[in-house]
Amino acid sequence: MRPEDLPLLTSVSAPAVHPDGSSAVVATSRPDFGADSYVGQLWQVPLRDGAPRRLTRGQSDSRPRFSPDGSLIGFLRDGTNDRPQVHLIPSSGGEALLVTNQPLGVSDFAFSPDGRLLAFVARVPEEGRYGTVDGVEAGQEDPRRISSLAFQYNGLGWSRDRRSQLFVVEVPDVFGEPAVTPVGRAATVLGAEALKDYGVPAPTRLTSADVDHSHPCFTADGGAVLVVAGRPGEPESLINDLLRIPVDGSEAARLTEATVDVAAAVDVDGTIWFTGQRTGRVRPGVRRRAALGVPALRGRPAAADRPGPADRGRPGAGRGRGAGDHRVARGVPAAEGDRGRCRDPAGQ
């Protein structure tokens, strides 16, 4: 392989499969020397007959998601501020409709079960930083006092003044009349701030805690959003919990506790299944990674993979992949107000 062959290395994302199983949509990505960046678009791949076809013509389209009825495809594309924003297109293809306009972009999103809402996660900058004040560049911002080492291992850098928060927004009509940006007197009446988000649906912010939120997923009834979030007041903690955030703005519920570090969740028929890692010690120097699950029952959670009596307490029991690597399924209640404690099927 030669350096000039690098643009030939096209990678493909995880597929988003149409609800009827007829096709899948993937995002491609490849190096482009001229753009000095990775570029890629969305492709539709028939799962029975036919050849793949290009759906979009953006520079860096990514993270495709089908709406529950399969009529829409949501994805991330750089918006007017050169940050990734949620866009929508009809599943048959068409011009993309901008749905968000967050200052620092959107990192992830999910459709509600009825397809009326989108939940998304976006970093919210502290006032005076990250371009929130015109003319104030990074070198002109107020100094920061750093008293922890978390920013050195989180893969991003200093994040306490740009926490990821959860929002919901109504899904707009992709076939509706397009918004035309006002000019002249009409623009003056609206003002500069209103013009920034003109034609973009106004989102509702659901979280404000001084922690990062990620991996949004609606509950099966659409009444709440499941998110993974850090623990307030514990900046050095490596543990993330699973939260249930009602879309009506009522009080959130923490569904996990103790030493289970949650990674992602999904609600299937009222049962919340999630992946994560047990951070408690099995023996000195050994940490257990775990695939976790959550049945919607009060009291003792069920386990999808329970080791036999002879294996209980042994590192790697169940679906282990080696000593100290303990992969199991766990559970917490999905009902509002319920809170379950994840228990290791090995009894630990």
Helices and strands as residue ranges (DSSP letters): G 3-8, E 11-12, E 16-17, E 23-32, E 37-39, E 42-46, E 53-54, E 62-66, E 72-78, E 84-90, E 97-98, E 106-111, E 117-125, G 138-140, G 150-152, E 162-170, H 184-190, H 192-196, E 204-205, E 213-218, E 224-229, E 241-246, E 253-254, E 260-268, E 271-283, E 286-290, G 309-311
